[in-house]
């Protein structure tokens, strides 16, 4: 089976460690060398200009769905010209009254090209299959709602 590693680094560069003022900025380093500056969400005293874990979670689900959808479309001989998504992660209390990303909305907008174009029913079926086969979706309890843009 595959294994994926991420190095995370945070350092207290302040004079104190007071909850409301310590810096939440940290670094993610991926095996391929990509570095991403991250922070808490602004609602939780983080920096808006940096990616936060909730955004990264939505991006991960959207990316996995897209990659699975593209594989399915390719195997079905449909040519995708563009694939865009405006994913949204909703934070709230789950059934155990714990804060969680309770819902992620995927809103893919796909343009196909060529002579072999799928109808909306076929696109919906491909989204359903992509959701069923997405590794990340299969790993979480979060409700994932797919709302294709036609």
N, C-alpha and C positions, 0 to 999 in steps of 0.2 A: 504494500500500500504506500501511498505518497505521504510525505511529511513536509510541512511548511513552517518556517521559522521567522519570527520577528523579534528584533532586539528593541527594547524600550528603555529610555534613559530620562531621568528627571533629577534635577539638582536644586537644592535650596540655595538660592543666591541672595536671599534677603537677610536682614538682621534678626528677624524673628520668625516664628511659625504660627501666626495668628490666622484662624480660619478665614476670616473675611479678606485678608490681604496677601496671603502667600500666593506666589505665581503658579498657576496650573500648567504652564507651557512645558512641553516635553517633546521628545524626539522618537519617531518610529524609524527603524532601519530594517529594510527588507533584504533577504538573501542576495538579490541581484544588485544591491548597492543603493537602491532608491532611498532617499531620506525624506521624511515628511514631518514638518513641524505640526504638532497637535496641541490641543488644550481642552479644557472642559467647555461645554456649551456656555454661551454668554449668560443664560439664566442661572448657571451654577458657577458664576464668577470667573468664567474663562474668557478668552479673547476671540471675538467674532471673526477676525481675519485668519484664524487657524482652523484646521479641520478638527471636529470633535468626534468622539466615539459613536454618537448617535448618527451623525452624517455618514461616517465610515461604514456603519452597519447597513444603512440604506443603500449606499453605493455598492457594497459587497453583494447585497441581494439583487440589485438592479443589474450589476455586471454579470453575475452568475446566470440570471434569467436570460439576459441578452446572449451570452455565449452559448447557452443551451439552445435557445431559439434559432440562432444562426446555424448551428450544427444541423438541427432538424430541417430548416429551410433548404440548406445545401443538399442534404440527402434526398429531399423531395424534388430537387432540381428547380427550385425557385431562387432567383437571383435577387439578393437584397442590395439596394443602392445605398440607403441610409437607414440608420436605426438611432433614434433619440429617445430619451426617457426623462421625465421630470418626477423622480421618485420623492416620496415624502414619508418620513418616519414620525409617528405619533407616540409621544411619551405619555403615560398615564399609569394608573394603578391596575395591576392584574387581579385575578380572582383571589390571590392570597394577600391582597392589599399592599403589595410591594410595587415600588416604581419600576416600570419596565417599558421597553418599546413594545407597545401592545399591538400596533398595526403599522404595516408598511404598505403604502400605495405605490404601485408601479403603473406608469402611464406611458407605455411605449407608443411611439409614432414611427411607423416603418414605411419606407417607400421601396417598392419592388420595381425591377426593370426587366425588359425583355418581353418575349412572346408568351411565356408561361407565367401568368399572374394568378395568385390564389384569390378566391373570393373571401368575404368576411367570415363565413362559417369555417373555412379551412384555416384561416389565420387564428380564429378563436381556438380551434382544435390544437394548433401548433403551440399556442400560449399555454393551454392546459397541459399538454405533454411536457413543455419546457418547465413548467412549475413542478410537475411530478418528478422530473429528473434532475432538477437543480440541486447540487450538493449542499449549498448553503440553506436553501429553503427546507431541505430535509433534515437540517441540523438544529432548527429553532422552533420554539413554540409560538412565535409571533404570527398573527394573522397576516397573510399577504394577499392583498386584493389587486387584481390586475384589471386595469381599465384602459384597454387599447383606444388609441385615437384613430379614427377612420377618416 
